[in-house]
């Protein structure tokens, strides 16, 4: 079923329910009004007859009959009857002399309790009224067929049914028309999205200033396209840079082997070539390992082994790990006031990846500092674990801050140190994978401070 049909059906159902409630309400109140009206009229007639009968010295039954006969009520088949306390009929008047109301004596008993009793007899409606006046007491039965009231009620019923059916048809037609108008912007958006492909990702959906749901949808899709374009650009740059980084050592290996095989050489020359080739192979292996770690950090978190990890224990292992890489590198740990609860120092994550991320930033800090010293400080505040990594190196210029987390990007001092430009990008991906954030504050020629913020396990448990 198309959306247009669904909207039309839903709109028609809503209108149908509203019309049904309105028509039922109008008919109910009209029916109640007619019923109350005939009850009042019959009751007044019964009271009038009772008063006349109670004054037998003034009005004998023949006179009362003449008065009832001359009473003009817009009703047919009128009849009025009076019964004493022995249930003997003392008076009767009917439009048809042979007509009378058939009833059970219990009706008279109910009326004598002091409440008027409404009853029906055939197509007639009636009221049993207990009339008392000094020593006079009778139950007066007044009944009649409310032809005019019932006819008007039937007319109203026909009009309401006709209006209900007509309203439904109008609702279906209006819903079908307006649903088409409503879905035109959606179709335009779909047509514009169909025109966008990998070759023209820069195309965007036209938006307006209407601030309606369609404008919000267009803006949301444009934001999605912006993210996709950014991802494709990063992907292209990554492939291009990775291909270049992989091709460089392979080309060097191929060239050196080709030259060494060109003619016979001395053992010393072969050793030199083999040493150079080994360096290129080692560099190629390190790059491949880093690329695998980068791919792992960029993957699905559901595929990782997640466990509770103590951040302070990771940091305590850093000095020894960094010293293994380069004896000149030093790490100073600064632990401020830490919380007494152990769970506030725990994070949900993959220990190996977290160690890799923090170690990469610390290695960078040691590498680019003249004194090869990195200061690592740990703090915990409001269920957020923050790791500050400070160095006293050359710093990073403001213009380069936006790019340092891009794969293969290296700052202006790249010629001074070897590397692939993947360390910070890998760290950024890992921290992002752990629902954390990483930021940088730097002053040129004075150093830089990287801040890693991770949600503690306690805060995540409370939120769930």
Secondary structure, DSSP 8 states (H G I E B T S, - for coil): --HHHHHHHHHHHHHHHHHHHHHHHHHHHHHHHHHHHHHHHHHHHHHHHHHHHH-TTT--HHHHHHHHHH---S-EEEEEEEE-TT--EEEEEESSTT------HHHHHHHTTTS-EEEEETTEEEEEEEEEETTEEEEEEEEEE-HHHHHHHHHHHHHHHHHHHHHHHHHHHHHHHHHHHHHHHHHHHHHHHHH--GGGTT------S--SHHHHHHHHHHHHHHHHHHHHHHHHHHHHHHHHHHHHHHHHHHHHHHHHTTS---HHHHHHHHHHHHHHHHHHHHHHHHHHHHHHHTS-GGGS--EEEEHHHHHHTHHHHHHHH-TT-EEEEEE-S--SSGGGGEEEE-HHHHHHHHHHHHHHHHHTSTT-EEEEEEEEETTEEEEEEEE-SS---GGGTTTTTSTT---GGGGGS---S-HHHHHHHHHHHTT-EEEEEEETTTEEEEEEEEE-HHHHHHH-
